[in-house]
Amino acid sequence: MSHLVILGDLFEFLFGFKKNPACGEGFPFLEYLPILEGFQMLYRQGIRIKYFEGNHDFFLHSFFSDRFGMEVEVFPEGNEEFIGGKRVYIAHGDLSNPELWKYRAFRRILKNRWTYGLIETVGPKFSRHIARWLSQRSYQKNHGTPSSGPPPEFKTFAHQKFLEGFDMVILGHSHFPDEAEEKVDGKRCLYFNAGDWMEHRSFLRFTPPDRFELRKWREERLGDGVMRRWGDKEMGR
Protein backbone atom coordinates (compact mmCIF):
# COMPACT_ATOMS: atom_id res chain seq x y z
CA MET A 1 0.00 0.00 0.00
CA SER A 2 1.32 3.47 -0.95
CA HIS A 3 1.44 6.27 1.60
CA LEU A 4 1.50 10.05 1.45
CA VAL A 5 2.86 11.68 4.61
CA ILE A 6 2.45 15.44 5.11
CA LEU A 7 4.76 16.96 7.72
CA GLY A 8 2.52 19.94 8.43
CA ASP A 9 2.27 23.59 7.39
CA LEU A 10 1.24 22.72 3.86
CA PHE A 11 -1.22 25.61 4.18
CA GLU A 12 -0.95 29.09 5.65
CA PHE A 13 -3.61 28.33 8.24
CA LEU A 14 -5.73 25.21 8.48
CA PHE A 15 -8.25 24.68 11.28
CA GLY A 16 -10.83 21.95 11.62
CA PHE A 17 -13.91 24.18 11.74
CA LYS A 18 -17.01 22.11 12.33
CA LYS A 19 -19.80 22.10 9.79
CA ASN A 20 -22.62 24.40 10.88
CA PRO A 21 -25.37 24.57 8.24
CA ALA A 22 -27.46 26.76 10.54
CA CYS A 23 -24.94 29.58 10.13
CA GLY A 24 -25.08 29.39 6.36
CA GLU A 25 -21.29 29.38 6.11
CA GLY A 26 -19.61 27.56 3.27
CA PHE A 27 -16.22 25.90 3.24
CA PRO A 28 -13.78 28.41 4.80
CA PHE A 29 -10.69 27.46 2.75
CA LEU A 30 -11.83 27.76 -0.86
CA GLU A 31 -8.32 28.48 -2.16
CA TYR A 32 -7.13 25.21 -0.62
CA LEU A 33 -9.74 23.10 -2.39
CA PRO A 34 -7.54 21.99 -5.34
CA ILE A 35 -5.01 20.47 -2.93
CA LEU A 36 -7.62 18.94 -0.64
CA GLU A 37 -9.52 17.49 -3.58
CA GLY A 38 -6.19 16.09 -4.79
CA PHE A 39 -5.90 14.31 -1.44
CA GLN A 40 -9.41 13.00 -1.93
CA MET A 41 -8.50 11.62 -5.36
CA LEU A 42 -5.42 9.88 -3.95
CA TYR A 43 -7.47 8.44 -1.10
CA ARG A 44 -9.97 6.98 -3.56
CA GLN A 45 -7.06 5.35 -5.39
CA GLY A 46 -6.16 3.51 -2.19
CA ILE A 47 -3.28 5.69 -1.03
CA ARG A 48 -3.09 5.98 2.75
CA ILE A 49 -2.60 9.56 3.97
CA LYS A 50 -1.02 10.71 7.21
CA TYR A 51 -0.94 14.35 8.33
CA PHE A 52 1.40 15.58 11.06
CA GLU A 53 0.15 18.93 12.34
CA GLY A 54 2.60 21.80 12.19
CA ASN A 55 2.51 25.22 13.79
CA HIS A 56 -0.03 26.39 11.18
CA ASP A 57 -2.37 23.40 11.50
CA PHE A 58 -4.93 23.02 14.28
CA PHE A 59 -7.67 20.65 15.42
CA LEU A 60 -7.68 18.46 12.30
CA HIS A 61 -8.62 15.16 13.97
CA SER A 62 -11.95 14.87 12.09
CA PHE A 63 -11.53 17.61 9.49
CA PHE A 64 -10.81 15.36 6.51
CA SER A 65 -13.53 12.82 7.27
CA ASP A 66 -16.20 15.44 8.04
CA ARG A 67 -15.46 17.66 5.05
CA PHE A 68 -14.22 15.24 2.41
CA GLY A 69 -15.29 11.77 3.50
CA MET A 70 -11.75 10.41 3.62
CA GLU A 71 -9.91 8.81 6.49
CA VAL A 72 -6.66 10.63 7.18
CA GLU A 73 -4.49 9.76 10.17
CA VAL A 74 -3.82 13.04 11.96
CA PHE A 75 -1.02 13.42 14.50
CA PRO A 76 -1.04 16.60 16.63
CA GLU A 77 2.50 15.75 17.82
CA GLY A 78 5.32 13.49 16.68
CA ASN A 79 4.82 9.76 16.36
CA GLU A 80 6.78 6.52 16.20
CA GLU A 81 6.49 4.58 12.95
CA PHE A 82 8.12 1.47 11.52
CA ILE A 83 9.26 1.90 7.92
CA GLY A 84 11.38 -0.58 6.03
CA GLY A 85 12.15 -2.43 9.25
CA LYS A 86 13.42 0.74 10.90
CA ARG A 87 12.11 2.43 14.03
CA VAL A 88 11.38 5.97 12.83
CA TYR A 89 10.42 9.14 14.68
CA ILE A 90 8.36 11.53 12.52
CA ALA A 91 7.26 15.04 13.49
CA HIS A 92 6.77 18.49 12.05
CA GLY A 93 9.90 19.62 13.88
CA ASP A 94 8.90 22.91 15.51
CA LEU A 95 9.75 21.48 18.95
CA SER A 96 13.27 20.47 17.98
CA ASN A 97 14.98 23.32 19.82
CA PRO A 98 14.43 23.10 23.61
CA GLU A 99 15.96 26.56 24.10
CA LEU A 100 13.00 28.24 22.38
CA TRP A 101 11.02 28.28 25.61
CA LYS A 102 9.01 31.39 24.63
CA TYR A 103 7.82 29.67 21.47
CA ARG A 104 7.03 26.49 23.37
CA ALA A 105 4.93 28.46 25.86
CA PHE A 106 3.13 30.29 23.05
CA ARG A 107 2.49 26.98 21.30
CA ARG A 108 0.92 25.54 24.43
CA ILE A 109 -1.43 28.52 24.49
CA LEU A 110 -2.36 28.04 20.83
CA LYS A 111 -2.70 24.27 20.80
CA ASN A 112 -5.23 23.51 23.52
CA ARG A 113 -8.97 22.91 23.63
CA TRP A 114 -9.76 26.34 25.15
CA THR A 115 -8.10 28.19 22.27
CA TYR A 116 -9.73 25.83 19.79
CA GLY A 117 -13.11 26.63 21.31
CA LEU A 118 -12.39 30.36 21.00
CA ILE A 119 -11.35 30.02 17.34
CA GLU A 120 -14.50 28.03 16.61
CA THR A 121 -16.61 30.71 18.31
CA VAL A 122 -15.18 33.75 16.50
CA GLY A 123 -15.40 31.91 13.17
CA PRO A 124 -13.22 31.50 10.08
CA LYS A 125 -13.11 35.08 8.82
CA PHE A 126 -11.73 36.72 11.95
CA SER A 127 -9.55 33.71 12.85
CA ARG A 128 -7.87 33.70 9.45
CA HIS A 129 -7.21 37.42 9.67
CA ILE A 130 -5.43 36.98 13.01
CA ALA A 131 -3.58 33.89 11.77
CA ARG A 132 -2.33 35.77 8.70
CA TRP A 133 -1.07 38.63 10.89
CA LEU A 134 0.74 36.24 13.24
CA SER A 135 2.22 34.35 10.31
CA GLN A 136 3.62 37.52 8.77
CA ARG A 137 5.22 38.51 12.05
CA SER A 138 6.70 35.06 12.47
CA TYR A 139 8.06 35.02 8.93
CA GLN A 140 9.69 38.44 9.32
CA LYS A 141 11.32 37.31 12.56
CA ASN A 142 12.49 33.87 11.50
CA HIS A 143 12.95 34.17 7.73
CA GLY A 144 13.51 37.87 7.12
CA THR A 145 17.28 37.35 6.90
CA PRO A 146 18.33 34.59 4.51
CA SER A 147 19.99 31.69 6.29
CA SER A 148 23.15 30.10 4.97
CA GLY A 149 22.01 26.57 5.69
CA PRO A 150 19.93 24.17 7.75
CA PRO A 151 19.69 25.04 11.47
CA PRO A 152 22.01 22.72 13.46
CA GLU A 153 19.51 22.09 16.28
CA PHE A 154 17.53 19.68 14.10
CA LYS A 155 20.47 17.29 13.87
CA THR A 156 21.06 17.68 17.59
CA PHE A 157 17.44 16.70 18.18
CA ALA A 158 17.83 13.72 15.84
CA HIS A 159 20.95 12.59 17.70
CA GLN A 160 19.01 12.58 20.96
CA LYS A 161 16.33 10.42 19.36
CA PHE A 162 19.03 8.03 18.14
CA LEU A 163 20.21 7.68 21.73
CA GLU A 164 16.62 6.79 22.65
CA GLY A 165 16.76 3.86 20.23
CA PHE A 166 15.33 5.29 17.00
CA ASP A 167 16.99 4.28 13.73
CA MET A 168 15.76 7.28 11.78
CA VAL A 169 14.31 10.76 12.35
CA ILE A 170 12.23 12.60 9.75
CA LEU A 171 11.33 16.26 10.30
CA GLY A 172 10.15 19.37 8.45
CA HIS A 173 9.70 22.97 9.65
CA SER A 174 13.24 24.18 8.88
CA HIS A 175 12.45 24.94 5.18
CA PHE A 176 15.80 23.33 4.30
CA PRO A 177 16.10 19.84 2.76
CA ASP A 178 18.81 18.08 4.71
CA GLU A 179 20.14 14.65 5.60
CA ALA A 180 22.80 13.14 7.80
CA GLU A 181 24.13 9.77 8.84
CA GLU A 182 25.85 8.80 12.07
CA LYS A 183 26.87 5.72 13.99
CA VAL A 184 25.34 5.30 17.44
CA ASP A 185 26.49 2.28 19.41
CA GLY A 186 27.58 0.70 16.16
CA LYS A 187 24.17 1.22 14.54
CA ARG A 188 23.71 3.25 11.33
CA CYS A 189 21.21 6.06 12.02
CA LEU A 190 19.71 8.43 9.45
CA TYR A 191 18.24 11.91 9.70
CA PHE A 192 16.15 13.56 6.98
CA ASN A 193 14.51 16.93 6.75
CA ALA A 194 12.00 17.08 3.90
CA GLY A 195 12.56 20.82 3.48
CA ASP A 196 9.73 22.81 1.89
CA TRP A 197 7.65 22.90 -1.25
CA MET A 198 7.41 26.65 -1.88
CA GLU A 199 11.12 27.22 -2.50
CA HIS A 200 12.97 23.92 -2.75
CA ARG A 201 10.21 21.63 -4.11
CA SER A 202 11.80 18.93 -1.96
CA PHE A 203 10.34 15.69 -0.64
CA LEU A 204 11.45 12.39 0.85
CA ARG A 205 10.64 9.22 -1.06
CA PHE A 206 10.67 5.71 0.38
CA THR A 207 10.91 2.72 -1.94
CA PRO A 208 10.56 -0.72 -0.34
CA PRO A 209 12.29 -2.54 1.05
CA ASP A 210 14.70 0.03 2.51
CA ARG A 211 15.54 2.85 0.09
CA PHE A 212 15.11 6.47 1.22
CA GLU A 213 15.81 9.34 -1.18
CA LEU A 214 15.66 13.07 -0.59
CA ARG A 215 14.59 14.50 -3.93
CA LYS A 216 13.47 17.68 -5.68
CA TRP A 217 10.55 18.01 -8.05
CA ARG A 218 11.46 19.48 -11.42
CA GLU A 219 9.37 20.72 -14.31
CA GLU A 220 10.49 20.51 -17.90
CA ARG A 221 8.76 22.40 -20.70
CA LEU A 222 8.27 20.60 -23.99
CA GLY A 223 6.85 22.95 -26.60
CA ASP A 224 3.67 24.52 -25.29
CA GLY A 225 3.12 21.87 -22.60
CA VAL A 226 4.70 21.03 -19.28
CA MET A 227 5.99 17.60 -18.43
CA ARG A 228 6.37 17.00 -14.72
CA ARG A 229 8.61 14.28 -13.36
CA TRP A 230 10.58 13.22 -10.31
CA GLY A 231 13.50 15.58 -10.16
CA ASP A 232 17.14 15.57 -9.22
CA LYS A 233 18.04 12.94 -6.69
CA GLU A 234 19.74 14.49 -3.66
CA MET A 235 21.15 11.27 -2.24
CA GLY A 236 20.10 7.63 -2.21
CA ARG A 237 20.07 5.45 0.89
FIMIMI-812648 format. One record per residue (C-alpha): residue number from 1; residue in three letters; x, y, z. Coordinates in steps of 0.02 Angstrom, whole numbers, plus 50000, padded with zeros to 5 digits. Each point is the difference from the previous one (the first is absolute). Layout:
// FIMIMI-812648
<node drenlo="NUM" loro="ALA" xx="X" yy="Y" zz="Z"/>
...
***
This chain:
// FIMIMI-812648
<node drenlo="1" loro="MET" xx="50000" yy="50000" zz="50000"/>
<node drenlo="2" loro="SER" xx="50066" yy="50173" zz="49952"/>
<node drenlo="3" loro="HIS" xx="50006" yy="50141" zz="50128"/>
<node drenlo="4" loro="LEU" xx="50003" yy="50189" zz="49992"/>
<node drenlo="5" loro="VAL" xx="50068" yy="50081" zz="50159"/>
<node drenlo="6" loro="ILE" xx="49979" yy="50188" zz="50024"/>
<node drenlo="7" loro="LEU" xx="50116" yy="50076" zz="50131"/>
<node drenlo="8" loro="GLY" xx="49888" yy="50149" zz="50035"/>
<node drenlo="9" loro="ASP" xx="49987" yy="50182" zz="49948"/>
<node drenlo="10" loro="LEU" xx="49949" yy="49957" zz="49824"/>
<node drenlo="11" loro="PHE" xx="49877" yy="50145" zz="50016"/>
<node drenlo="12" loro="GLU" xx="50014" yy="50174" zz="50074"/>
<node drenlo="13" loro="PHE" xx="49866" yy="49961" zz="50129"/>
<node drenlo="14" loro="LEU" xx="49895" yy="49845" zz="50012"/>
<node drenlo="15" loro="PHE" xx="49873" yy="49973" zz="50140"/>
<node drenlo="16" loro="GLY" xx="49871" yy="49864" zz="50017"/>
<node drenlo="17" loro="PHE" xx="49847" yy="50111" zz="50006"/>
<node drenlo="18" loro="LYS" xx="49845" yy="49896" zz="50029"/>
<node drenlo="19" loro="LYS" xx="49860" yy="50000" zz="49873"/>
<node drenlo="20" loro="ASN" xx="49859" yy="50115" zz="50055"/>
<node drenlo="21" loro="PRO" xx="49862" yy="50008" zz="49868"/>
<node drenlo="22" loro="ALA" xx="49896" yy="50110" zz="50115"/>
<node drenlo="23" loro="CYS" xx="50126" yy="50141" zz="49980"/>
<node drenlo="24" loro="GLY" xx="49993" yy="49990" zz="49811"/>
<node drenlo="25" loro="GLU" xx="50189" yy="50000" zz="49988"/>
<node drenlo="26" loro="GLY" xx="50084" yy="49909" zz="49858"/>
<node drenlo="27" loro="PHE" xx="50170" yy="49917" zz="49998"/>
<node drenlo="28" loro="PRO" xx="50122" yy="50126" zz="50078"/>
<node drenlo="29" loro="PHE" xx="50154" yy="49952" zz="49898"/>
<node drenlo="30" loro="LEU" xx="49944" yy="50015" zz="49819"/>
<node drenlo="31" loro="GLU" xx="50175" yy="50036" zz="49935"/>
<node drenlo="32" loro="TYR" xx="50060" yy="49837" zz="50077"/>
<node drenlo="33" loro="LEU" xx="49869" yy="49894" zz="49912"/>
<node drenlo="34" loro="PRO" xx="50110" yy="49944" zz="49852"/>
<node drenlo="35" loro="ILE" xx="50127" yy="49924" zz="50121"/>
<node drenlo="36" loro="LEU" xx="49869" yy="49924" zz="50114"/>
<node drenlo="37" loro="GLU" xx="49905" yy="49928" zz="49853"/>
<node drenlo="38" loro="GLY" xx="50166" yy="49930" zz="49939"/>
<node drenlo="39" loro="PHE" xx="50015" yy="49911" zz="50168"/>
<node drenlo="40" loro="GLN" xx="49825" yy="49934" zz="49975"/>
<node drenlo="41" loro="MET" xx="50045" yy="49931" zz="49829"/>
<node drenlo="42" loro="LEU" xx="50154" yy="49913" zz="50071"/>
<node drenlo="43" loro="TYR" xx="49898" yy="49928" zz="50142"/>
<node drenlo="44" loro="ARG" xx="49875" yy="49927" zz="49877"/>
<node drenlo="45" loro="GLN" xx="50145" yy="49919" zz="49909"/>
<node drenlo="46" loro="GLY" xx="50045" yy="49907" zz="50159"/>
<node drenlo="47" loro="ILE" xx="50144" yy="50109" zz="50059"/>
<node drenlo="48" loro="ARG" xx="50009" yy="50015" zz="50188"/>
<node drenlo="49" loro="ILE" xx="50025" yy="50179" zz="50061"/>
<node drenlo="50" loro="LYS" xx="50079" yy="50058" zz="50163"/>
<node drenlo="51" loro="TYR" xx="50004" yy="50182" zz="50056"/>
<node drenlo="52" loro="PHE" xx="50117" yy="50061" zz="50136"/>
<node drenlo="53" loro="GLU" xx="49937" yy="50167" zz="50064"/>
<node drenlo="54" loro="GLY" xx="50123" yy="50144" zz="49993"/>
<node drenlo="55" loro="ASN" xx="49996" yy="50171" zz="50080"/>
<node drenlo="56" loro="HIS" xx="49873" yy="50059" zz="49869"/>
<node drenlo="57" loro="ASP" xx="49882" yy="49850" zz="50016"/>
<node drenlo="58" loro="PHE" xx="49873" yy="49981" zz="50139"/>
<node drenlo="59" loro="PHE" xx="49862" yy="49881" zz="50057"/>
<node drenlo="60" loro="LEU" xx="50000" yy="49891" zz="49844"/>
<node drenlo="61" loro="HIS" xx="49953" yy="49835" zz="50083"/>
<node drenlo="62" loro="SER" xx="49834" yy="49986" zz="49907"/>
<node drenlo="63" loro="PHE" xx="50020" yy="50136" zz="49869"/>
<node drenlo="64" loro="PHE" xx="50036" yy="49888" zz="49852"/>
<node drenlo="65" loro="SER" xx="49864" yy="49873" zz="50037"/>
<node drenlo="66" loro="ASP" xx="49867" yy="50131" zz="50039"/>
<node drenlo="67" loro="ARG" xx="50037" yy="50111" zz="49851"/>
<node drenlo="68" loro="PHE" xx="50062" yy="49879" zz="49868"/>
<node drenlo="69" loro="GLY" xx="49947" yy="49827" zz="50054"/>
<node drenlo="70" loro="MET" xx="50176" yy="49932" zz="50006"/>
<node drenlo="71" loro="GLU" xx="50092" yy="49920" zz="50144"/>
<node drenlo="72" loro="VAL" xx="50163" yy="50090" zz="50034"/>
<node drenlo="73" loro="GLU" xx="50108" yy="49957" zz="50149"/>
<node drenlo="74" loro="VAL" xx="50034" yy="50164" zz="50090"/>
<node drenlo="75" loro="PHE" xx="50140" yy="50019" zz="50127"/>
<node drenlo="76" loro="PRO" xx="49999" yy="50159" zz="50106"/>
<node drenlo="77" loro="GLU" xx="50177" yy="49958" zz="50060"/>
<node drenlo="78" loro="GLY" xx="50141" yy="49887" zz="49943"/>
<node drenlo="79" loro="ASN" xx="49975" yy="49813" zz="49984"/>
<node drenlo="80" loro="GLU" xx="50098" yy="49838" zz="49992"/>
<node drenlo="81" loro="GLU" xx="49986" yy="49903" zz="49837"/>
<node drenlo="82" loro="PHE" xx="50081" yy="49844" zz="49929"/>
<node drenlo="83" loro="ILE" xx="50057" yy="50022" zz="49820"/>
<node drenlo="84" loro="GLY" xx="50106" yy="49876" zz="49906"/>
<node drenlo="85" loro="GLY" xx="50039" yy="49908" zz="50160"/>
<node drenlo="86" loro="LYS" xx="50063" yy="50158" zz="50083"/>
<node drenlo="87" loro="ARG" xx="49935" yy="50085" zz="50156"/>
<node drenlo="88" loro="VAL" xx="49963" yy="50176" zz="49941"/>
<node drenlo="89" loro="TYR" xx="49952" yy="50159" zz="50092"/>
<node drenlo="90" loro="ILE" xx="49897" yy="50119" zz="49892"/>
<node drenlo="91" loro="ALA" xx="49945" yy="50176" zz="50049"/>
<node drenlo="92" loro="HIS" xx="49975" yy="50172" zz="49927"/>
<node drenlo="93" loro="GLY" xx="50157" yy="50057" zz="50092"/>
<node drenlo="94" loro="ASP" xx="49950" yy="50164" zz="50081"/>
<node drenlo="95" loro="LEU" xx="50042" yy="49929" zz="50173"/>
<node drenlo="96" loro="SER" xx="50176" yy="49950" zz="49951"/>
<node drenlo="97" loro="ASN" xx="50086" yy="50142" zz="50092"/>
<node drenlo="98" loro="PRO" xx="49972" yy="49989" zz="50190"/>
<node drenlo="99" loro="GLU" xx="50077" yy="50173" zz="50024"/>
<node drenlo="100" loro="LEU" xx="49852" yy="50084" zz="49914"/>
<node drenlo="101" loro="TRP" xx="49901" yy="50002" zz="50161"/>
<node drenlo="102" loro="LYS" xx="49900" yy="50155" zz="49952"/>
<node drenlo="103" loro="TYR" xx="49940" yy="49914" zz="49841"/>
<node drenlo="104" loro="ARG" xx="49960" yy="49842" zz="50096"/>
<node drenlo="105" loro="ALA" xx="49895" yy="50098" zz="50124"/>
<node drenlo="106" loro="PHE" xx="49910" yy="50091" zz="49859"/>
<node drenlo="107" loro="ARG" xx="49969" yy="49835" zz="49913"/>
<node drenlo="108" loro="ARG" xx="49921" yy="49928" zz="50156"/>
<node drenlo="109" loro="ILE" xx="49882" yy="50149" zz="50003"/>
<node drenlo="110" loro="LEU" xx="49954" yy="49976" zz="49818"/>
<node drenlo="111" loro="LYS" xx="49983" yy="49812" zz="49998"/>
<node drenlo="112" loro="ASN" xx="49873" yy="49961" zz="50136"/>
<node drenlo="113" loro="ARG" xx="49813" yy="49971" zz="50006"/>
<node drenlo="114" loro="TRP" xx="49961" yy="50171" zz="50076"/>
<node drenlo="115" loro="THR" xx="50083" yy="50092" zz="49856"/>
<node drenlo="116" loro="TYR" xx="49919" yy="49883" zz="49875"/>
<node drenlo="117" loro="GLY" xx="49831" yy="50040" zz="50077"/>
<node drenlo="118" loro="LEU" xx="50035" yy="50186" zz="49984"/>
<node drenlo="119" loro="ILE" xx="50053" yy="49983" zz="49817"/>
<node drenlo="120" loro="GLU" xx="49842" yy="49900" zz="49964"/>
<node drenlo="121" loro="THR" xx="49894" yy="50134" zz="50084"/>
<node drenlo="122" loro="VAL" xx="50072" yy="50152" zz="49910"/>
<node drenlo="123" loro="GLY" xx="49989" yy="49909" zz="49834"/>
<node drenlo="124" loro="PRO" xx="50109" yy="49979" zz="49845"/>
<node drenlo="125" loro="LYS" xx="50006" yy="50179" zz="49937"/>
<node drenlo="126" loro="PHE" xx="50069" yy="50082" zz="50157"/>
<node drenlo="127" loro="SER" xx="50109" yy="49850" zz="50044"/>
<node drenlo="128" loro="ARG" xx="50083" yy="49999" zz="49830"/>
<node drenlo="129" loro="HIS" xx="50033" yy="50186" zz="50012"/>
<node drenlo="130" loro="ILE" xx="50090" yy="49978" zz="50166"/>
<node drenlo="131" loro="ALA" xx="50092" yy="49846" zz="49938"/>
<node drenlo="132" loro="ARG" xx="50063" yy="50093" zz="49847"/>
<node drenlo="133" loro="TRP" xx="50063" yy="50143" zz="50109"/>
<node drenlo="134" loro="LEU" xx="50090" yy="49881" zz="50118"/>
<node drenlo="135" loro="SER" xx="50074" yy="49905" zz="49853"/>
<node drenlo="136" loro="GLN" xx="50070" yy="50159" zz="49923"/>
<node drenlo="137" loro="ARG" xx="50080" yy="50050" zz="50165"/>
<node drenlo="138" loro="SER" xx="50074" yy="49827" zz="50021"/>
<node drenlo="139" loro="TYR" xx="50068" yy="49998" zz="49823"/>
<node drenlo="140" loro="GLN" xx="50082" yy="50171" zz="50019"/>
<node drenlo="141" loro="LYS" xx="50081" yy="49944" zz="50162"/>
<node drenlo="142" loro="ASN" xx="50058" yy="49828" zz="49947"/>
<node drenlo="143" loro="HIS" xx="50024" yy="50015" zz="49811"/>
<node drenlo="144" loro="GLY" xx="50028" yy="50185" zz="49970"/>
<node drenlo="145" loro="THR" xx="50188" yy="49973" zz="49989"/>
<node drenlo="146" loro="PRO" xx="50053" yy="49862" zz="49880"/>
<node drenlo="147" loro="SER" xx="50082" yy="49856" zz="50090"/>
<node drenlo="148" loro="SER" xx="50158" yy="49920" zz="49934"/>
<node drenlo="149" loro="GLY" xx="49944" yy="49823" zz="50035"/>
<node drenlo="150" loro="PRO" xx="49896" yy="49880" zz="50104"/>
<node drenlo="151" loro="PRO" xx="49988" yy="50044" zz="50185"/>
<node drenlo="152" loro="PRO" xx="50116" yy="49884" zz="50100"/>
<node drenlo="153" loro="GLU" xx="49874" yy="49968" zz="50141"/>
<node drenlo="154" loro="PHE" xx="49901" yy="49880" zz="49891"/>
<node drenlo="155" loro="LYS" xx="50148" yy="49881" zz="49988"/>
<node drenlo="156" loro="THR" xx="50029" yy="50019" zz="50187"/>
<node drenlo="157" loro="PHE" xx="49819" yy="49951" zz="50029"/>
<node drenlo="158" loro="ALA" xx="50019" yy="49851" zz="49883"/>
<node drenlo="159" loro="HIS" xx="50157" yy="49944" zz="50093"/>
<node drenlo="160" loro="GLN" xx="49902" yy="49999" zz="50163"/>
<node drenlo="161" loro="LYS" xx="49867" yy="49892" zz="49920"/>
<node drenlo="162" loro="PHE" xx="50134" yy="49881" zz="49939"/>
<node drenlo="163" loro="LEU" xx="50060" yy="49982" zz="50180"/>
<node drenlo="164" loro="GLU" xx="49820" yy="49956" zz="50046"/>
<node drenlo="165" loro="GLY" xx="50007" yy="49853" zz="49878"/>
<node drenlo="166" loro="PHE" xx="49929" yy="50071" zz="49839"/>
<node drenlo="167" loro="ASP" xx="50083" yy="49950" zz="49836"/>
<node drenlo="168" loro="MET" xx="49938" yy="50150" zz="49903"/>
<node drenlo="169" loro="VAL" xx="49928" yy="50174" zz="50028"/>
<node drenlo="170" loro="ILE" xx="49896" yy="50092" zz="49870"/>
<node drenlo="171" loro="LEU" xx="49954" yy="50183" zz="50028"/>
<node drenlo="172" loro="GLY" xx="49942" yy="50155" zz="49908"/>
<node drenlo="173" loro="HIS" xx="49977" yy="50180" zz="50060"/>
<node drenlo="174" loro="SER" xx="50177" yy="50061" zz="49961"/>
<node drenlo="175" loro="HIS" xx="49960" yy="50038" zz="49815"/>
<node drenlo="176" loro="PHE" xx="50168" yy="49919" zz="49956"/>
<node drenlo="177" loro="PRO" xx="50015" yy="49826" zz="49923"/>
<node drenlo="178" loro="ASP" xx="50136" yy="49912" zz="50097"/>
<node drenlo="179" loro="GLU" xx="50066" yy="49828" zz="50045"/>
<node drenlo="180" loro="ALA" xx="50133" yy="49925" zz="50110"/>
<node drenlo="181" loro="GLU" xx="50067" yy="49831" zz="50052"/>
<node drenlo="182" loro="GLU" xx="50086" yy="49952" zz="50161"/>
<node drenlo="183" loro="LYS" xx="50050" yy="49846" zz="50096"/>
<node drenlo="184" loro="VAL" xx="49924" yy="49979" zz="50173"/>
<node drenlo="185" loro="ASP" xx="50057" yy="49849" zz="50099"/>
<node drenlo="186" loro="GLY" xx="50055" yy="49921" zz="49837"/>
<node drenlo="187" loro="LYS" xx="49829" yy="50026" zz="49919"/>
<node drenlo="188" loro="ARG" xx="49977" yy="50102" zz="49840"/>
<node drenlo="189" loro="CYS" xx="49875" yy="50140" zz="50034"/>
<node drenlo="190" loro="LEU" xx="49925" yy="50119" zz="49871"/>
<node drenlo="191" loro="TYR" xx="49927" yy="50173" zz="50013"/>
<node drenlo="192" loro="PHE" xx="49896" yy="50083" zz="49864"/>
<node drenlo="193" loro="ASN" xx="49917" yy="50168" zz="49989"/>
<node drenlo="194" loro="ALA" xx="49875" yy="50008" zz="49857"/>
<node drenlo="195" loro="GLY" xx="50028" yy="50187" zz="49979"/>
<node drenlo="196" loro="ASP" xx="49859" yy="50099" zz="49921"/>
<node drenlo="197" loro="TRP" xx="49895" yy="50005" zz="49842"/>
<node drenlo="198" loro="MET" xx="49989" yy="50187" zz="49969"/>
<node drenlo="199" loro="GLU" xx="50185" yy="50029" zz="49969"/>
<node drenlo="200" loro="HIS" xx="50093" yy="49835" zz="49987"/>
<node drenlo="201" loro="ARG" xx="49862" yy="49885" zz="49932"/>
<node drenlo="202" loro="SER" xx="50079" yy="49865" zz="50108"/>
<node drenlo="203" loro="PHE" xx="49927" yy="49839" zz="50066"/>
<node drenlo="204" loro="LEU" xx="50055" yy="49834" zz="50074"/>
<node drenlo="205" loro="ARG" xx="49960" yy="49842" zz="49905"/>
<node drenlo="206" loro="PHE" xx="50002" yy="49824" zz="50072"/>
<node drenlo="207" loro="THR" xx="50011" yy="49851" zz="49884"/>
<node drenlo="208" loro="PRO" xx="49983" yy="49828" zz="50080"/>
<node drenlo="209" loro="PRO" xx="50087" yy="49909" zz="50070"/>
<node drenlo="210" loro="ASP" xx="50120" yy="50128" zz="50072"/>
<node drenlo="211" loro="ARG" xx="50042" yy="50141" zz="49880"/>
<node drenlo="212" loro="PHE" xx="49979" yy="50182" zz="50056"/>
<node drenlo="213" loro="GLU" xx="50034" yy="50143" zz="49880"/>
<node drenlo="214" loro="LEU" xx="49993" yy="50186" zz="50030"/>
<node drenlo="215" loro="ARG" xx="49946" yy="50072" zz="49833"/>
<node drenlo="216" loro="LYS" xx="49945" yy="50159" zz="49912"/>
<node drenlo="217" loro="TRP" xx="49854" yy="50017" zz="49881"/>
<node drenlo="218" loro="ARG" xx="50045" yy="50073" zz="49832"/>
<node drenlo="219" loro="GLU" xx="49895" yy="50062" zz="49856"/>
<node drenlo="220" loro="GLU" xx="50056" yy="49990" zz="49820"/>
<node drenlo="221" loro="ARG" xx="49914" yy="50094" zz="49860"/>
<node drenlo="222" loro="LEU" xx="49976" yy="49910" zz="49835"/>
<node drenlo="223" loro="GLY" xx="49929" yy="50117" zz="49870"/>
<node drenlo="224" loro="ASP" xx="49840" yy="50079" zz="50065"/>
<node drenlo="225" loro="GLY" xx="49973" yy="49867" zz="50135"/>
<node drenlo="226" loro="VAL" xx="50079" yy="49958" zz="50166"/>
<node drenlo="227" loro="MET" xx="50065" yy="49829" zz="50043"/>
<node drenlo="228" loro="ARG" xx="50019" yy="49970" zz="50185"/>
<node drenlo="229" loro="ARG" xx="50112" yy="49864" zz="50068"/>
<node drenlo="230" loro="TRP" xx="50098" yy="49947" zz="50153"/>
<node drenlo="231" loro="GLY" xx="50146" yy="50118" zz="50007"/>
<node drenlo="232" loro="ASP" xx="50182" yy="50000" zz="50047"/>
<node drenlo="233" loro="LYS" xx="50045" yy="49868" zz="50127"/>
<node drenlo="234" loro="GLU" xx="50085" yy="50078" zz="50151"/>
<node drenlo="235" loro="MET" xx="50071" yy="49839" zz="50071"/>
<node drenlo="236" loro="GLY" xx="49947" yy="49817" zz="50001"/>
<node drenlo="237" loro="ARG" xx="49998" yy="49892" zz="50155"/>
***
